[in-house]
Amino acid sequence: MSQTRHSRLDTRAVALLLACCITWGLAQVAAKVALADIPPLTQAALRSAGAALLVLAWSRWRGIALFERDGTLPGGLLAGTLFAAEFGCIFVGLQFTTASRMVVFIYLAPFFVAALMPWVARGERMTALQWVGLTVAFSGVAWAFAEAFAPTATAPPKQWIGDALGVAAALFWAMTTLCIRATRLGPAVAEKTLLYQLAVSAAALALAALVAGEPWPQHWSAPAVRSLAFQTVIVTFASYLTWFWLVRHYVATRLSAFTLLTPVFGLLAGVWLLGEPLTARLVTALAAVVVGLVLVNRR
């Protein structure tokens, strides 16, 4: 496979990026649908376990070595644990809040990365403009978060719990990114890094489901099965590997701009497919996150 890094995004790259953003936007909707039959921690564990098997099969087919001793084990265990915490928060949080709200809150992760990165790489400090972007995004999200404390006929009374778990998931996502950057996982092949996250999270989430006393699903409806299959095959396996391939072959700064579309697609998917309420505060928060991401990624 060619390792040439393209400075411009061609038609193939744009098409793959749009597919990834749409897929990631639909992920919360799919998880919300499957919650009707599959408890949250069990669902997250099954998703990670299934995707881990797919990564193993893919790596074997491609001849990618995954089990060499290269010093990545400590970082891999930590990244997998953080990954499990992230998706545990997301799946449990979806019981209390809407998929459209969740996708907006978890996209605080890039801001957490930007704010915490100097602790990992001292040369990557935020500029004044980036701090402005961070402030704009957090202000919009805080305004939307306050909406959860005034439940209405369309908002569940414990929505704030789901919103808070969405913010926690964003922090765990950011910590996973920083862990990969700060450990031996950084130069490791993407498949190995992804396998660590999936395998460790599958075990940790399964244990959490057992401790929490989640019952094994007794009824597997067609929508729940399709949703879990979509999350496992398309989201967790295919889209993540596609993103890693894009990062290897195209300039990351150009790729990052496209991720702004993910919360937009997620918000629209929740409203359109699940009939979730579209409030002015949530739209304002989405706009603030998009503006903030633009400022944080601006050079």
ABEGO torsion letter per residue (X at the ends): XBABBBABBBAAAAAAAAAAAAAAAAAAAAAAAAAAABBAAAAAAAAAAAAAAAAAAAAAAAGBBAABBAGAAAAAAAAAAAAAAAAAAAAAAAAABBAAAAAAAAAAAAAAAAAAAAAABAABBBBAAAAAAAAAAAAAAAAAAAAAABBBAABBAAAAAAAAAAAAAAAAAAAAAAAAAABAAAABBAAAAAAAAAAAAAAAAAAAAAAAGBBBBABBBAAAAAAAAAAAAAAAAAAAAAAAAAAAABBAAAAAAAAAAAAAAAAAAAAAAAGBBBBAAAAAAAAAAAAAAAAAABX
